[in-house]
């Protein structure tokens, strides 16, 4: 699916199209196919690398890191890193690359560190009846991150998600409570 992410209004009034930005959304099951297509296209471009391209000055360890964290780099850089390592006698086999990808997915699947400050803020704002507390609780409870293979996993630990559920419930209860208190005072004033 193609989505236009460009600004709907040109704040410069110059009617230019420099800010046109498109986003291609793909299904989870198509991630691997699309990655292979992009990878094969980038391999064709490897012969056209400028002599001053920044990756050419990377050490072997840095090139291995480019491959191991391929989700943080573009496909061209990853393909070039493989080619440079091969030229330097450090070729990485497809099996090793698959193993590296699995390790990276396992690493990225781990939940983020406990969000203590965020949780405290959530409780405080929930008891005050603010919408921020409801949002914090909902976010902790439901937020997922997309892995490079297309799978989605919860970003926060089970314990943080439980805290998020509590914050959400407390926030909703106190929002209704404070709203009711406000309405009673308004009715008594009238």
C-alpha positions in Angstrom: 0.0 0.0 0.0 1.4 3.4 -1.0 0.8 6.3 1.4 1.5 10.0 0.8 3.3 11.3 3.9 4.0 14.8 2.5 2.6 18.0 4.0 -0.9 18.8 2.8 -0.2 22.5 3.1 3.0 24.3 1.8 3.9 26.8 4.6 6.2 28.7 2.2 3.4 29.4 -0.3 5.9 28.6 -3.0 3.9 25.6 -4.3 7.1 23.5 -4.4 7.1 19.7 -4.3 10.4 19.3 -2.4 8.5 18.0 0.6 6.8 15.2 -1.2 7.3 12.0 0.8 5.8 8.6 0.2 5.7 5.5 2.5 5.2 2.0 1.2 3.4 -0.2 3.7 3.9 -3.9 3.3 2.3 -6.9 4.9 4.3 -8.9 7.5 4.4 -12.0 5.3 6.0 -9.9 2.5 8.9 -8.5 4.5 11.4 -11.2 3.5 10.4 -10.9 -0.2 10.8 -7.1 -0.2 14.1 -7.3 1.6 15.4 -9.7 -1.0 14.3 -7.4 -3.8 16.0 -4.4 -2.3 19.1 -6.4 -1.5 19.4 -7.6 -5.1 19.0 -4.0 -6.4 21.6 -2.7 -4.0 24.1 -5.4 -5.2 23.8 -4.2 -8.7 24.8 -0.7 -7.6 28.0 -1.9 -5.8 30.2 -1.3 -8.8 29.2 2.4 -8.9 30.6 3.3 -5.4 32.5 6.6 -5.2 36.1 6.3 -4.0 35.4 8.5 -1.0 32.3 6.6 0.2 32.4 6.5 4.0 32.0 2.8 4.4 35.4 2.2 2.5 37.2 3.6 5.6 35.5 1.3 8.1 37.5 -1.4 9.9 36.6 -5.1 9.6 34.9 -5.0 13.0 32.9 -2.0 12.0 31.8 -3.7 8.8 30.8 -6.8 10.7 28.7 -4.5 13.0 27.0 -3.0 9.9 26.0 -6.6 8.9 24.9 -7.6 12.4 22.8 -4.5 12.8 21.5 -4.5 9.3 18.1 -3.1 10.4 19.9 0.2 11.3 21.5 0.5 7.9 20.3 0.7 4.3 20.5 -2.4 2.1 23.2 -0.8 -0.1 25.5 -0.3 2.9 25.0 -3.9 4.1 25.7 -5.3 0.7 28.8 -3.1 0.4 30.0 -4.2 3.8 29.7 -7.9 2.7 31.6 -7.2 -0.5 34.4 -5.3 1.4 34.8 -8.1 3.9 35.0 -10.6 1.1 37.7 -8.5 -0.6 39.6 -8.4 2.7 39.4 -12.1 3.1 36.7 -12.0 5.9 33.8 -13.4 3.9 30.7 -14.1 6.0 28.7 -17.1 4.9 24.9 -17.0 4.3 24.5 -19.4 7.3 26.5 -17.0 9.5 24.3 -14.1 8.3 21.2 -16.0 9.2 22.5 -16.8 12.6 23.4 -13.1 13.1 19.8 -12.1 12.0 18.3 -14.6 14.5 20.5 -13.2 17.3 19.5 -9.6 16.4 15.8 -10.5 16.4 16.2 -12.1 19.8 18.0 -9.0 21.1 15.4 -6.6 19.7 12.5 -8.8 21.0 13.6 -8.2 24.6 11.4 -5.6 26.4 12.7 -2.2 27.2 14.1 -1.4 30.7 11.6 -0.7 33.3 10.0 2.7 32.8 9.9 3.8 36.5 9.6 7.5 35.9 7.0 7.0 33.3 5.0 4.8 35.6 5.2 7.3 38.5 4.1 10.1 36.2 1.2 7.8 35.1 0.0 7.2 38.7 0.2 10.8 39.7 -1.7 12.1 36.7 -4.2 9.2 36.9 -5.1 10.1 40.5 -5.5 13.7 39.5 -8.0 12.6 36.9 -5.9 13.8 33.9 -6.1 12.4 30.4 -2.3 12.1 30.5 -2.6 9.3 33.1 -5.1 7.5 30.9 -2.8 7.9 27.9 0.3 6.7 29.9 -1.5 3.6 31.1 -2.9 2.8 27.7 0.6 3.3 26.1 2.3 1.0 28.7 -0.4 -1.6 28.2 -0.6 -1.8 24.4 2.5 -0.4 22.8 4.2 -2.8 20.4 7.4 -2.5 18.3 7.8 -4.0 14.8 10.9 -6.2 14.4 12.9 -6.3 11.2 11.2 -9.6 10.3 7.7 -8.0 10.5 6.7 -9.5 13.8 5.3 -7.2 16.5 6.2 -7.7 20.1 5.3 -5.7 23.3 7.8 -3.0 23.9 7.4 -3.2 27.7 7.8 -6.0 30.2 4.8 -7.9 31.6 5.2 -6.1 34.9 5.2 -2.7 33.2 2.1 -3.7 31.2 0.3 -4.7 34.4 1.3 -1.3 35.9 -0.1 0.3 32.7 -3.4 -1.6 33.1 -3.7 -0.3 36.7 -2.8 3.2 35.7 -5.4 3.1 32.9 -8.2 1.9 35.2 -7.3 4.4 38.0 -7.1 7.2 35.4 -10.6 6.3 34.0 -12.1 6.0 37.5 -10.7 9.3 38.7 -11.5 11.0 35.5 -15.2 10.1 36.0 -14.9 10.9 39.7 -13.5 14.4 39.1 -15.8 15.1 36.3 -18.8 14.2 38.5 -17.4 16.4 41.3 -17.2 19.3 38.9 -20.7 18.7 37.6 -22.1 18.6 41.2 -20.3 21.9 42.1 -21.7 23.5 38.9 -25.2 22.3 39.7 -24.9 23.6 43.3 -23.8 27.0 42.0 -26.8 27.4 39.7 
